Amino acid sequence: GCVFWKSNSSWKLNSFGRFAIDNTSQLFTWQDRRCTQDGFLDSLPAPQSHLRLATGYGCATIFWLQKHKPSFLETYDCAGTIQDFVVAVLCGLEKPAMSEQNAASWGYYNMEDKKWNTSMYVARG
């Protein structure tokens, strides 16, 4: 799954020493079926990976949002798994750091080469 947030404004330490979370999207998970509608998932290029692309994967969700709700993406400047968000909050990271395992679960990440399939992103615009 994936979540979107605004860097430098999505969390603050409150007076109780706890994080107050704001400026984040809902969590998109494998249960999100929007990419299976109208053959959208089938319209995406095949990833150069040992994993097939599936609905709920971060990249598929981003491509769907880019096509159907581009203004939604303009609200945020960071994206990652919920684990990536928690690490960013706890470590005070401006941008997320994603493990290879989480990257693979987003689609378009080649575990053997340890690289994103960036040509796929460029091809999609």
Secondary structure, DSSP 8 states (H G I E B T S, - for coil): -BEEE-TTTSEEE-TTS-EEE-SB---B-TT--GGGGGGHHHHS---SSSS---TT-HHHHHHHHHHH-HHHHHT-SEEE-HHHHHHHHHHT-SS----HHHHHTTSSEETTTTEE-HHHHHHH-
